Amino acid sequence: MSDLVSDCRIMAFLKSCQDGIQTKCPSSLLKFLTYSLITLSFYLACLATTQSLSLPRGPIFSIFLLVLLSLIAGAGLRALQIPPMLGMLIVGIALSNIPKVKDSTVLDPKISSALKTVALMVILMKGGLSLDIMDIKRVGFAVIRLAFLPCFVEASVFATLSVFLLDLPWIWGFLLGFVIAAVTPAIIVPCLMELKRRKFKIEANNITTMLISASSFDDVLSISAFMVCLSSAFSSEKPLYRQIIQGPLEILLGIVIGAVFGLILCVLPPRFDGKVDSKTRLLLLVLLGLFSVFGMNYVEFSGSGPLSVIVMALTAIKGWKEDELVSKGVDSLWFIGEPLLFGLVGMDIQLHLITADLLWKSLIVIFVSLLFRLATAFTAVSWTGLSFKEKVFVSFSWIPKATVQAAIGSYALGVAVDQGADETVVSYCNVIVTVAVLVILISAPLGSILMYVTAPCLLERVEYETEHELCPATGNAASEEIDGV
């Protein structure tokens, strides 16, 4: 009996500690500590089994240090309501450029390329799972206009300026243009949620739905166009007929493979006693995604892999109707994938290779293209019932860029390394990586700051009123708070 009482007291004590910690500590802090512990535990396990590979200058040590420092930097900036990927980028740049530090963090380019490809796969799965074709029916063709028009206009302007200022060939100019043209829901959505918390009317006229939906379609469009340009850029030495059919063939192949894998995921694993096996679904989704991106790279159809991942995730989620556990599982993967991706992209930047000439020319290209993007975004949301001020706010919301630029900005460099491309091609890839990082460093804070600062001037706040109505059940007067958000 005394043992039972003792066990109950221990359980009660542990329960009180758990409740106290979860009540007093923010969930974001607990999540950060959880993934930091996972990273540290994984490193210590590797250290105990691989020894030399986990010591300084070893690849495992380099990855561990990069991820841990990126998590810390990201958490610090997130607490200040600054996009966390900026801190992750800066960590990567520091680890590869500070003399004494970079000697301890040596990472083989092929390992770095493979890890970035894995992180790219995760974000593509997130994008595919979040797409909702029904949003077009709810919001109308404003979603299509906002996704397509600014993307194509900015990419075209960026390509033209890159040819004349950055000395890139036309195909590489458009490749860079579509890298830059994608917005990032990773910044837009948190900003919208924060503005909603501050009681701004961002759901009036479907502004929230339009921005979130269009940003997802915008990313898919940019990535698809980038992959077509990539296949053309790396097929220049192939026969003419192969160059002509390479782009359409890769798009078709990516759609077919993604649709087939998505249909497989709709059937397998089967339901057991009417219950869904979400863990097995997630495992199959990840493994088929890895096979798609790495398998297509192996057969030199590098543009098909990422597109097939998007189509696979979109097809699967439509067949599942809804599977919250799979989506949460992919989100958990991204919590580690995000610092890994942005940190590795930062490590690709070699500051001694960035000349003053390249810097000022890149800044001109970035800001001129951004002005065209703002004007096009404003035009795209005309005839939607939005006021002039709301259109301006939507334009500012279309500035932040980060995730896609990090994911595909260095993808061409990885393909060049894998295929043993010549120095000229590698130099083009380095320009793309450099400009992509500059765009992130400029547009991510600029866009989020403009959204927060201009919201009081451009958006209306929710007004609380009290309406006295007769309660249908009792016939007595009842007051109801009207919340417009």
Secondary structure, DSSP 4 states (H G I P E B T S, - for coil): -HHHHHHHHHHHHHHHHHHHHHHHS-HHHHHHHHHHHHHHHHHHHHHHHHGGGGSTTSHHHHHHHHHHHHHHHHHHHHHTTS-HHHHHHHHHHHHHHSHHHHTT----HHHHHHHHHHHHHHHHHHHHHH--THHHHHH-THHHHHHHHHHHHHHHHHHHHHHHHS---HHHHHHHHHHHT---HHHHHHHHHHHHHTTB--SGGGHHHHHHHHHHHHHHHHHHHHHHHHHHHTTTTS-HHHHHHHHHHHHHHHHHHHHHHHHHHHHSSPPBTTB--HHHHHHHHHHHHHHHHHHHHHTT-TTHHHHHHHHHHHHHHHHHS--HHHHHHHHHHHHHHHHHHHHHHHHT--GGG--HHHHHHHHHHHHHHHHHHHHHHHHHTTTSS--HHHHHHHHHHT----HHHHHHHTHHHHHHHHHT--HHHHHHHHHHHHHHHHHHHHHHHHHHHHHHHHHHHHSPBPPP-EEEEE-TTT-SEEEEE----
